[in-house]
Amino acid sequence: MIFTDRTALPLWDGTAPFAHGSEGGKDIPTITLYTPPQWKRYDKAVVIFPGGGYTHLAPHEGVGYAEFLASNGIWAFVVNYRLGSNKYAHPAQLNDAARGVRMARLAAKELGFSPDKVGVMGSSAGGHLAAHISTCFDSEEIVYGSDEQEKISSRPDFSILCYPVISGVSEKRHKGSFINLLCKEDPTEEERKKVSPELFVNKNTPKAFIWHTFMDKGVPMENSLFYAEKLRENDIPVELHIYEKGGHGMGINNGHPWAQACIFWLSMI
C-alpha cells in the first residue's frame, strides 16, 4: 500500500461491499492522507469522517481538520464514506469506517506511526460514525477481505467526537441523520436502536475526547452527555467540554479553544 500526500485512494480494492454501482464520488468511497511536516511527526494517526447528516460531506470537517492535525504533527486520513443521499444505508457506512481504520493501521509501518495509536474523529453525523465504529468494531455486519492483512482489528484506539449525533432513540435525537443513515422516512425504534452507539458502549470501547456547545440547536448537547455518561459507567476515560457559545457545525472556527485542548489531550496518549 503506497499512500501519497493529499492524493485520494479508493477505500476498497475492487468493488466495495454493498455497492450499487461504480460511479466515482458516489459508489467509490476514498481515503486521503495528510502528512505532517518532516520536522514535526508524532506517533499517532487520526481517521476523520466529515459531517453532513449522511447527505453530504462538509469539507471544513474533513480537509479542515486534517490540515490542522497534520500541522500539529498528527498523521491524518480523511475518509469520504458513502451516503444515504446516494441510497446507501447502514451498514455501508460502518464498513467504510472500519476499512478506513484498517487501512491507516496497515500503513503505520510504511509511514512511521504506531499501529496502536490509530484513532477516529468526526463531527455531527461524522461523530456518529466515529462513535459507531468505536462501539461496534466487532459487529458481524463488518465485511473483511480475503487478504490475511485484512484480518487486523477495526477497533480505534481513541475517538474525538465534535458535536456528535449519538442517540437514535432519545427525544434529543437528530431525526434527519437517522432517516438518511437507514434510508427510511420513518425508521422504527428497533431499527434506530441498532445504530445508537451509546447502547453499545462496553469495557472495550476506546477513550474519547468530546466537545459540544450549550447553544447547539442542530444536535442538542445531550447527545454528547449520553455517550460520556456511558463511558463513565464503564470506567473508560473521557474528556468532555461543553462550551456556552456557538452553533452547530463550527469546526475549527478560527481558533476555538477546543482545538488546542484536543491537541493537548492527544499529546498525553
N, C-alpha and C positions, 0 to 999 in steps of 0.2 A: 504494500500500500504506500503510495507516494503522494503526500499532501504538498501542495504548492500554496504559498501565502495568497489569500484572497481569491482563490480560484474554486468555484463550486464544483463538487464531485457528486455524481449520483449516489444517493444514500445506500442503495441496494445494488448488488451485482445481478444484472438481468432484470426480470420483471419483479416489482415489489409485491409482497403479499397483499391480497385483496384489491389488486389493481383493476380498474375498469377500462384502461386504455394505455396509450403510450405517449400522450401529449406532454411536452415539456412545460414546466410551470404549473401543471395541473395533476398529472398522474405520476410524475417522477420527482419524488422528494430529493432534496440535496443537502449536503453538508459543506460548510466553508470554514477553513482555518484562518484565524487571525493571529499572526506570530508576534510575540513580544520582541522588543529590541534586543539585539545580541548582548548588550551590556547589562540587561536587566531581565533575567529569566528565572522564575521560581519553579518549584517542582509540582505545581498544581495546574489543573485544566478544568474549564467550565464549559459544559454543553448548554447552549442557550436556545430556548424556544420562545420566539416572539409572541406577543399577544395579538388579539384581534377578534375575539369572540368566536373563534373557529370559522370565521368567514373570510378573513384576510390576515396578513402578517405585517405588523407595524414595524417599519424599518428602525425607528428610534429605540425599539425594544429588542432589536436583533443586532444589526450592524452598530448602532449607537453603543450598546452595552459591550459588544466585542471590542470595539476600538478603545473604550475606557479600560476594560480589563487588561488588554494587551499592553496599553501604555503604562500599566502598573505591574507588569511582569508576569501576568497570568495568561497561559495559553487559552485561547477561546475558539469555540466551534459553534457556528450558527446553523441550526437545523431548520430548513424550510419544510415543514411537515405537511401532510395532506389535510384538506379542509372539508368541512361539512357543506360549504357553499358549492363545492365541486362533487357533492353527493358521496363523500367519504365519511362513513360513520365509524364509531368505535367498533372494533379495536385497531383500525388502521393507524390512528394517531399514537396509540400506546406502543404499537410495533415500531413506528418511526422513531419514537423517543428511545426505546430500548436499543434499537440498532445504532442510534447516534452515540449512546453511552459506550456500546461495544466498539464502535469504530474509533472513538477517542482513546479508549483503553488499549486497543491494539496498536495505536500509533505512538504510545508512550515511549517505548524504547527507541523508535526511529527519531522522535523529536526531542526527547530528553527530559520528560517529566515522569512523575511517579504514577504507575498504574493503580496505586491505592489512594490516589488523591484526585479522582475524577468526579466532579460534582455536576449538578444541573442548576439551571436558572430560568425563571420565566416570570412574565408579568401578566396579570389578568387571566385570560384563558390559557396563556402560556404558563402561568403559575400553576394553574390546574393541572396541566400536562406534566410539569415538573414534580408536583406533589403526587400525581397519579403513578408515575414511574418509580417514585421513591417508596411508595407503599405497595405497589403491585408488580414489582420487578420479577417476581417469581410466578406470575399468572400463567395459567395454562393457555391463555389466549395469545401469548407471545410466541412468534414463529422464529425458529432458528434455521440457519442454512446447514448444508451438509459438511462444509469445511470444518475441520476439528477446531480451528481458531475461533469459529463462531460459537463455540461452546463456553466461552468465557462469560463472566457474570454481567448482567444488565443492571445490577444494583449500583446506584450512585453512592459516593462516599459522603456527600453532603448536598444540601439544597439551599438555594437562595430564591425566596418567594416574594415577589414585589406585587403588592395589592392583589393577591391571588383570588381567583374564583375557586372555591373549595366545595361547599356542600350543595348537593343536588336535591336535598330533602328538606332543608330549613326554609322557613319563611323568608330568610335573608338571601336566598339563592339568586344567582343571576340567570333568570329563566332562559334568555336567548342563547347563552353558551351551551346549555344542555339540550335545547332544541336542535342546535346546529351540530353538536357532537353526536347526537343519537339519530339525526336526520328524521325526526318525528316532530310534528307540530304540537303534540300533547303526550310526551312520554309518561309512562306510568311511574308511580313512586318506586316500584320494584326495579324498573329499568334505571331510574336515577340513582338508586342506592348502589347499584353495581359500578357506578362511576363517581362515587363520592369518596375522595381519598381519606377523609377523617375517619371513616368507618373501617379502614384497613390498617391504620397505624398499629404497629406492634413493636416488640423489643428489637426487631431487625431493621426498623425504619431509620434512615440516617438523620443526623443532626441537621438543624435548619437555622438560617437567618431569615427573618420575616419582617416586612415593614408594610404599613398601611397608613392612611390618614383618616382622621375623625370625620372630615368633611366629604369623604368619597361617597357620592350618590350613585355612582355606576355599579360598583361592587362594594357593599357595606363592609366595614372593618370587622364585623362579627365573623366573617369568613376566616380571617387570619387568627382570630381568637379561638375558633373551633379547632383549628389544626394545632395551634400552640398548646391548647389545653390537653389534647390527646397525646402530644409528645410528652408533656409534663407527667401525665398519668402513667406513662411507660418509662419514666426516668431517662428520657432522651434529651440531651442538651438542646436548648433553643434560645436564640436571642430574638426578642420581639420588640419592635419600635412602632409605637402609634404616635404619629405627628398630628398636631391640631390642624394645620393649614394645608390646603392643596386638594385639587380634584383628582379624578381618575385619569390614569394614563400618563402620569408625569414623566416617567423615565428618569434620566439623569437630572433633567430640569436645571441646567446651568449651575451645577454645584450644590444641589440639595445635600444636606448633611448625611443622609442615609448612605450615600455612595462611599464616603470615606469611612463611615462606621463599618460598612461591609468589607472594605479592603483591610481594615484592622482585624476584623473577625477572621478573614481568610488567612492573615498572617500568623494566626495562632493555631492553624490546623497542621 
